[in-house]
Amino acid sequence: MRTITNEAAKHSGERITVQGWVNSRRDHGGLIFIDVRDHGGILQLTIDASKAGFAIAEELRDEYVIEATGIVKERDDSLKNPHIPTGGIELIVEELRILNKSEPLPILVHSSVPVSEENRLRYRYLDLRRDKMQSMLKKRAEFYTSIRAYMEQNDFIEVATPILANSSPEGARDFLVPSRVHNGLFYALPQAPQQFKQLLMVGGIPRYYQIATCFRDEDPRADRLYGDFYQLDLEMSFVEDGEAVRTTMEPLMKELVANFANKSLLTEDIPRISYADAMERYGTDKPDLRFDMELINISDVVQSCEFGVFARVLASGGTIKAIRVPKKFSRSEIDSLTEYVKQFGAGGLPYMIVENGQLTSSIAKFFTDDELNAIATTVGAQDGDTIFFGSDTRLKTNKVLGELRNHLGTILGLKDPNVIALAWIVDFPFYEYDEKQQKIDFGHNPFSMPKGGIAALENEDKLSILADQYDMVMNGYEICSGAVRNHNPDVMYKVFEAVGYDARYVEAKFGAMLQAFKYGAPPHAGCAFGLDRIFMVLMDEENIREVVAFPKNGSGIDVMMQSPSRVDDSQLNELNIKILEDAQ
């Protein structure tokens, strides 16, 4: 029977068998030392020239897979290694067998020498041998175990929902799967199990959950995987207020922060911040609350100033805001920050420095003493501060300064990795204006209940309608999105009518759900937590690809499996699909 290396010390004086990879080999003539590695750790093997397996030991190379049988012996005190759990023992080998050989590895897996991400992903099966990745996958399994335990303790029933489903508007592009049996028709891989979990509520399931695989054709980024990702999907019946979902799930998040990740919560009481308030104070609906530097509206304070940039913005109905930063920046640093904000549409970055109680800069001359004093008082200026200004439309001002705030939090070291700041963002706009399409569209989830029910939809100003929707943010990342659901067919028709979809469209897309809602659908609400992103934050990683076994690269390509790839013409013919020449 195989013994795992970290269990070997329990068998001192006994005969055991270990299996694993050759981590290193040291030949001392008539004595060979071999470090064998498995998922438990490393164990030193010792074999001398008198043993039958000595010739095999001479043949070994790094990453050969071997089996060794022998007697566990305590090392001499002078030879013990206190840095590893098995450092006090060794295995005196009696039998040695090569289970498989290995060619020289194309990447270094036991070295501090950096390896490019592209090569790590190309040889991901080798990259997974690294201690860090081994630990990461073990930790992720513990993460899932903790989640499942909590959900089951709180009476949630795990239900698997279909992977082949229908296309529906969820905010991202679908992955389509052509049907061989039904010519010209397509399945869609689910962006989320949204419709199915609502149907489960109609089916009488009181509380549903699953660790669901979801699929979205979105551009990858550091905090977002391409293609498939995992979320904790859940729904609760007979719920008419999102607060019931929020209070139910908060203990899980607190438990993961404190007990799983051994981190501290910024505040035990998780704040509720309206979407509008978050945008005005932080310039984003996913604010990092570990540091201050809120956006402060100074439009009223500078409405009469002679600074042309501010005057033109205010005359056109725009907004002037400021951020007080507790640091005096050099000219070169300010130039660098100016270039940073330009990528978000800023024309420049006006600023003032606080010295000896006075605001100084090249633009200070355009302001009266009273205006300068009012700015200082409004932002709470102190000596050594730098005040940065944003001036444009309200939306662009918030965007630019929000990005600047987050960037400053990073470069100034204000984001303590051992602290987790959680918050609920609530009261999202039901609709938003799509500049590209020049029309009103859904701001969040079309299956949500508008606050005020069907009566709210009568409001001519559609952009003022709020949804009973909520997101949870963690250290500046959106980690959860949820809502009180629309369970009334009349409301659903009305919701889609506002964005230009008639009843026939709604019935074609959501016929099953509409029909189900006619048979006694209970009020219900739920949410979904992005597990990959949560795990990334808790593990102090900056790139989500570090916490997944087999991710695609930053271009959405699996360089290991070489996908996406072309398929045989015979497969395409079965599906009645033809590749256009200009697409190749």
Backbone hydrogen bonds, N-H to C=O, Kabsch-Sander energy under -0.5 kcal/mol:
donor,donor_aa,acceptor,acceptor_aa,energy
3,T,17,T,-3.0
7,E,4,I,-2.2
8,A,5,T,-1.5
10,K,7,E,-1.3
11,H,8,A,-2.3
12,S,9,A,-0.9
13,G,72,V,-2.7
14,E,11,H,-2.7
16,I,14,E,-0.6
16,I,70,G,-2.4
17,T,1,M,-0.7
18,V,68,A,-2.8
20,G,66,I,-2.0
21,W,37,R,-2.8
22,V,64,Y,-2.3
23,N,21,W,-0.7
23,N,35,D,-3.4
24,S,35,D,-1.1
26,R,33,F,-3.1
28,H,26,R,-0.6
28,H,31,L,-3.2
30,G,28,H,-1.0
32,I,47,I,-2.6
33,F,26,R,-2.9
34,I,45,L,-2.6
35,D,24,S,-2.3
36,V,34,I,-0.7
36,V,43,L,-2.6
37,R,21,W,-3.1
38,D,41,G,-2.3
41,G,38,D,-1.1
43,L,36,V,-2.3
45,L,34,I,-3.8
46,T,91,L,-2.8
47,I,32,I,-2.1
49,A,30,G,-1.9
51,K,48,D,-2.0
54,F,51,K,-1.7
55,A,52,A,-0.5
57,A,53,G,-2.2
58,E,54,F,-1.9
59,E,55,A,-0.7
59,E,56,I,-0.8
60,L,56,I,-0.8
60,L,57,A,-0.7
63,E,22,V,-3.0
64,Y,61,R,-1.9
65,V,100,N,-2.9
66,I,20,G,-2.8
66,I,64,Y,-0.6
67,E,97,R,-2.7
68,A,18,V,-2.6
69,T,95,E,-2.4
70,G,16,I,-2.2
71,I,92,I,-1.8
72,V,14,E,-2.4
73,K,90,E,-3.0
75,R,88,G,-2.5
79,L,76,D,-1.9
80,K,76,D,-0.6
80,K,77,D,-1.0
81,N,87,G,-2.2
84,I,81,N,-1.0
87,G,84,I,-2.1
89,I,86,T,-1.7
90,E,73,K,-2.2
91,L,44,Q,-2.5
92,I,71,I,-2.8
92,I,90,E,-0.6
93,V,46,T,-2.7
93,V,91,L,-0.9
94,E,69,T,-3.3
95,E,69,T,-2.3
97,R,67,E,-2.6
99,L,65,V,-2.7
99,L,97,R,-0.6
100,N,65,V,-1.8
109,V,107,I,-0.6
120,R,116,S,-2.3
121,L,117,E,-2.7
122,R,118,E,-2.0
123,Y,119,N,-2.1
124,R,121,L,-1.2
126,L,123,Y,-1.6
127,D,123,Y,-2.3
128,L,124,R,-2.3
129,R,126,L,-1.9
130,R,127,D,-1.6
134,Q,130,R,-2.6
135,S,131,D,-2.7
136,M,132,K,-2.3
137,L,133,M,-2.3
138,K,134,Q,-1.9
139,K,135,S,-2.6
140,R,136,M,-2.3
141,A,137,L,-1.9
142,E,138,K,-1.9
143,F,139,K,-2.3
144,Y,140,R,-2.3
145,T,141,A,-2.1
146,S,142,E,-2.5
147,I,143,F,-1.9
148,R,144,Y,-2.8
149,A,145,T,-2.3
150,Y,146,S,-2.0
151,M,147,I,-2.5
152,E,148,R,-2.4
153,Q,149,A,-2.1
154,N,150,Y,-1.3
155,D,152,E,-1.5
156,F,151,M,-2.5
157,I,207,R,-3.2
158,E,156,F,-0.5
159,V,209,Y,-1.8
165,A,163,I,-0.8
165,A,188,A,-2.1
170,E,168,S,-0.9
173,R,217,D,-0.5
175,F,189,L,-0.5
176,L,174,D,-0.6
177,V,187,Y,-2.5
179,S,185,L,-2.7
183,N,181,V,-0.8
185,L,182,H,-2.0
187,Y,177,V,-3.3
188,A,165,A,-2.8
189,L,175,F,-2.6
194,Q,192,A,-0.7
197,K,193,P,-2.7
198,Q,194,Q,-1.6
199,L,195,Q,-2.1
200,L,196,F,-1.8
201,M,197,K,-1.2
202,V,198,Q,-1.6
203,G,199,L,-1.9
204,G,201,M,-1.5
205,I,200,L,-2.2
208,Y,235,E,-2.4
209,Y,157,I,-2.0
210,Q,233,D,-1.8
212,A,210,Q,-1.2
212,A,231,Q,-2.4
214,C,212,A,-0.5
214,C,229,F,-3.1
215,F,190,P,-2.5
216,R,227,G,-2.4
217,D,173,R,-2.6
218,E,216,R,-1.8
221,R,224,R,-2.1
224,R,221,R,-1.5
227,G,216,R,-1.2
228,D,226,Y,-1.2
229,F,214,C,-2.1
231,Q,212,A,-2.1
232,L,529,F,-2.5
233,D,210,Q,-2.7
233,D,231,Q,-1.0
234,L,527,C,-2.2
235,E,208,Y,-2.0
236,M,525,A,-3.3
237,S,206,P,-2.6
238,F,523,P,-2.4
239,V,523,P,-1.0
244,A,241,D,-1.8
245,V,241,D,-0.6
246,R,242,G,-2.3
247,T,243,E,-2.7
248,T,244,A,-1.2
249,M,245,V,-2.0
250,E,246,R,-1.7
253,M,249,M,-1.6
254,K,250,E,-2.5
255,E,251,P,-2.4
256,L,252,L,-2.5
257,V,253,M,-2.2
258,A,254,K,-2.7
259,N,255,E,-2.2
260,F,255,E,-1.4
261,A,256,L,-2.3
263,K,257,V,-2.7
264,S,418,N,-2.6
266,L,420,I,-2.6
270,I,268,E,-0.7
273,I,271,P,-0.5
273,I,424,W,-3.2
275,Y,426,V,-2.7
278,A,274,S,-2.8
279,M,275,Y,-2.4
280,E,276,A,-2.0
281,R,277,D,-2.6
282,Y,278,A,-2.7
283,G,278,A,-0.7
283,G,279,M,-1.0
284,T,278,A,-0.9
289,L,287,P,-0.8
291,F,288,D,-0.6
295,L,281,R,-3.3
296,I,322,A,-2.6
298,I,296,I,-0.5
298,I,320,I,-2.2
299,S,320,I,-0.7
302,V,298,I,-1.8
303,Q,300,D,-0.6
305,C,302,V,-1.8
306,E,366,F,-1.9
308,G,306,E,-0.7
311,A,307,F,-2.6
312,R,308,G,-2.6
313,V,309,V,-1.8
314,L,310,F,-2.7
315,A,311,A,-2.2
316,S,312,R,-1.3
317,G,314,L,-1.4
318,G,313,V,-3.0
319,T,392,D,-3.2
321,K,390,G,-2.5
322,A,296,I,-2.2
323,I,388,F,-2.4
325,V,323,I,-0.6
325,V,386,T,-3.0
327,K,325,V,-2.7
329,F,327,K,-0.7
334,I,330,S,-2.3
335,D,331,R,-2.4
336,S,332,S,-2.0
337,L,333,E,-2.2
338,T,334,I,-2.4
339,E,335,D,-2.1
340,Y,336,S,-1.8
341,V,337,L,-2.2
342,K,338,T,-1.3
343,Q,339,E,-0.7
343,Q,340,Y,-0.9
344,F,341,V,-1.6
345,G,342,K,-1.7
346,A,341,V,-1.6
352,M,387,I,-2.0
353,I,360,T,-2.9
354,V,385,D,-2.6
355,E,353,I,-0.7
355,E,358,Q,-2.8
358,Q,355,E,-2.1
360,T,353,I,-2.8
360,T,358,Q,-0.6
364,A,361,S,-0.8
366,F,363,I,-1.9
367,F,364,A,-1.9
372,L,368,T,-2.6
373,N,369,D,-2.7
374,A,370,D,-2.3
375,I,371,E,-2.4
376,A,372,L,-2.5
377,T,373,N,-2.6
378,T,374,A,-2.6
379,V,375,I,-2.2
380,G,376,A,-0.9
381,A,376,A,-2.6
384,G,354,V,-2.8
385,D,382,Q,-2.0
386,T,325,V,-2.5
387,I,352,M,-3.4
388,F,323,I,-2.3
388,F,386,T,-0.6
389,F,350,P,-2.3
390,G,321,K,-2.6
392,D,319,T,-1.6
397,T,393,T,-3.0
398,N,394,R,-2.3
399,K,395,L,-2.2
400,V,396,K,-3.0
401,L,397,T,-2.4
402,G,398,N,-2.3
403,E,399,K,-2.3
404,L,400,V,-2.3
405,R,401,L,-3.0
406,N,402,G,-2.1
407,H,403,E,-2.3
408,L,404,L,-2.9
409,G,405,R,-2.2
410,T,406,N,-1.3
411,I,407,H,-2.5
412,L,408,L,-2.2
413,G,410,T,-1.4
414,L,409,G,-2.5
415,K,409,G,-0.7
416,D,414,L,-1.1
419,V,416,D,-1.6
420,I,264,S,-3.2
421,A,419,V,-0.5
422,L,420,I,-0.6
423,A,473,V,-1.5
424,W,271,P,-2.9
425,I,423,A,-0.5
425,I,471,D,-3.3
426,V,273,I,-2.2
426,V,424,W,-0.6
427,D,469,Q,-0.9
428,F,467,A,-0.6
430,F,465,I,-3.1
431,Y,465,I,-0.6
432,E,441,D,-2.7
434,D,432,E,-0.6
434,D,439,K,-3.2
435,E,433,Y,-0.8
438,Q,434,D,-1.5
439,K,434,D,-1.4
441,D,432,E,-3.0
443,G,430,F,-2.6
444,H,430,F,-0.6
448,S,445,N,-1.6
449,M,484,V,-2.7
451,K,466,L,-2.6
453,G,450,P,-2.5
455,A,452,G,-0.8
456,A,453,G,-1.0
457,L,453,G,-0.7
457,L,454,I,-0.7
458,E,455,A,-1.4
459,N,456,A,-1.5
462,K,460,E,-1.5
464,S,461,D,-1.7
465,I,462,K,-1.5
467,A,428,F,-3.1
468,D,449,M,-2.5
469,Q,467,A,-2.3
470,Y,482,G,-2.5
471,D,425,I,-2.5
472,M,480,C,-1.4
473,V,423,A,-2.7
474,M,477,Y,-2.8
475,N,421,A,-2.2
476,G,287,P,-0.9
477,Y,474,M,-1.5
479,I,472,M,-2.8
479,I,477,Y,-0.6
480,C,472,M,-1.3
481,S,528,A,-1.8
482,G,470,Y,-2.5
483,A,526,G,-1.8
484,V,468,D,-2.4
485,R,524,H,-2.5
486,N,447,F,-2.9
487,H,485,R,-0.7
492,M,488,N,-2.0
493,Y,489,P,-2.5
494,K,490,D,-1.9
495,V,491,V,-2.6
496,F,492,M,-2.0
497,E,493,Y,-2.0
498,A,494,K,-1.3
499,V,496,F,-1.0
500,G,497,E,-1.6
501,Y,496,F,-2.4
502,D,500,G,-0.5
506,V,502,D,-1.9
507,E,503,A,-2.7
508,A,504,R,-2.2
509,K,505,Y,-2.4
510,F,506,V,-2.9
511,G,507,E,-0.8
514,L,510,F,-2.9
515,Q,511,G,-2.6
516,A,512,A,-2.2
517,F,513,M,-2.2
518,K,514,L,-0.6
518,K,515,Q,-1.2
519,Y,516,A,-2.0
521,A,517,F,-0.8
525,A,236,M,-2.3
526,G,483,A,-2.0
527,C,234,L,-1.5
528,A,481,S,-1.8
529,F,232,L,-2.2
530,G,479,I,-2.6
531,L,230,Y,-1.4
531,L,529,F,-1.1
532,D,230,Y,-0.9
534,I,530,G,-2.3
535,F,531,L,-2.6
536,M,532,D,-2.0
537,V,533,R,-2.2
538,L,534,I,-2.6
539,M,535,F,-1.8
540,D,537,V,-1.5
541,E,536,M,-2.6
544,I,222,A,-3.4
546,E,543,N,-1.8
547,V,544,I,-1.5
548,V,545,R,-0.7
553,N,557,I,-2.8
556,G,553,N,-2.2
558,D,563,S,-3.0
559,V,557,I,-1.1
562,Q,558,D,-1.3
563,S,558,D,-1.6
571,Q,568,D,-0.5
572,L,568,D,-1.8
573,N,569,D,-2.9
574,E,570,S,-1.8
575,L,571,Q,-1.2
576,N,573,N,-1.2
577,I,572,L,-2.6
580,L,578,K,-0.6
583,A,580,L,-1.5
584,Q,581,E,-1.5
